[in-house]
Amino acid sequence: MIEIILAGVLLGIVSGLLAGLFGIDGGLVIVPVLIILFTAQGFPEDLVMLMAVATSLAAIILTATASVLAHHHLGSVAWAKVFRLSPGIMAGAASGAIVAEHISAGSLCAILAIFLLYVAIQMALQVKPKPVNVNNPGLWIFWRQALLVCCHPLRA
């Protein structure tokens, strides 16, 4: 058990360093490594992806809360925009979860792998994303995110 705790601390340090240096999402590093760690620890195969994603999301809750509080104290949060994006975020999360409910866990893992490969190629080629003009970007952001992370063993 101590090995997985030490590996988790090291993983947090490395993913934080990579996120700071290259501007990548820490989950791009954390989720695949957690899948390897949880598999090596002998956790049930049908739970490994769920556990890795849930662990990553739990870390996001803590860091996002700390970040919002710090930026709020600096007066750097545009609350009007936050409230404008919130309905789309909620709708996107809900609809992404519904869509993901009808996709097998293996397919979701394949989608995650393809997404990670796509991000790696973009980073290697230094591709800069073009601005997207959508009515509510929160819907698109969180629909994609929910689709990528909503794998659970009850669908198997």
N, C-alpha and C positions, 0 to 999 in steps of 0.2 A: 504494500500500500504506500509506503514511503517513496518508492520509486516513481509512482504515478504523480505524487504530489511534487516531487523535485522536478520531474519532467514538465509538469504544468507550469511551475515557476519559470523554468528555463524557456518554455514555449512563450509565455507572456512577455518575457524580456526580449526574445528574438522577434516576435511579431510586432511588438511596440517599436523596436528599432527599425524594422523594415517599413512599418507604416510611417514612421517619422522621416526616414531617409527617402523613400520612394513614393510616398503618398498613396499607398495601396491600403485597402481595407484589411484590417488585422484578421478578419474571418477567412480571407483567402489563404492565409497561412494556418490559422488555428484549426479550422474544420478538418482539412485533410490529415494534419498531424494527429489530431485527437482520434480520428478514425483508426489510424495505425496503432496508437497507444491503447485504445479501448479493445481493439481486436487482439493485440498482444497480451492484454490482461485477461482474455478469455470471456469477455462479455458476450451475450448472445448476439449472433450476427444480425438478426432482424432488429435489434435495438441500437446497434453501434452508430448508425447514421443519425438517428433521433437524438441519442445522447450527445454526440459531437455538436450538432446544431444547437441543441438546447443549452449546452454549456457555453457555447459562443454567444448565444443571445443573452444569457444571464450576465455575462461579462459586459455586454453592450449596455444593458440596463444600468449597471453601476457606473460605467464610464460616461454614458450619455447624461445621466442625472448630475453627476459632478460637473460636467462640461456646461450644461444648461445653467446650473446655479452660478458657476463662475462667470459666464458671459452675461447673465442677467444682472449680477452685481456690478459689472462694468457698463451696463446699459447697452449691450451689443446685440440683444435679441429683438428682432422685429416681430413682436407678438402678433401684429395684424396679419403678417404673412403666415405665421405659424397657424393661426386660427383659420386662415383661408385654405391652407393645405390639409388641415386635419380631416375634413370630410372625405377627401380623395384618398388619404392614407388609410382611413378606416374601411372605405369601400374596396380599395385595392387589396388590403390584407384579407378581408372576408372573401372576396371573389377569387383571389389566388388560392386560398385554403380550400374553397369548394372545387376548383379545377384540380388542385393537387390531390384531392380525395379520390379522384377517378383515374389517377396515374399510379402505376406500381412503384414501389420503393426503388427497385432496380432502375426504372426509367428516370426517376428523379435523381438518382446518383449519376446516371449518364448525362443528364442535363447539367448537373453541377460540374462534372468533369469537362464537358464541352465549353461551359461558361468560363471555367478557369483557364482552359487552353486559349480561348478567345482573348481574355484579358492579358495573358502572357504574351501572345503575339502582338497585341496592341502596344504593350509596354516595350517589347523588343524593337518594334518598328517606330516607336515614339509617335504613335498616332494620337493626335489631339481630337477629342470628340467635338462634333459640331453641335451648336445650340439647337435644342429641340423646342419647337413652339407648339405646346399643347395647352388645352384649356385648364387642366388641373394636373400638374406633374406629379402630385402626391399619389394619384391613382395609378399611374404607370410605374412609378418607383416601387410602390409597395405591392402591386400585383406581381411584378417580376420577382421581388424578394420573397413574397409568400409562396410563390410557385417553387422557388428554389429550396426553401427551407421546411416546407410542410410535409415531411415524410414521417410517418409513424407506423408502428407495427400492426395496428388494427386493420390496415388495408391488405396486408399480406395474405 
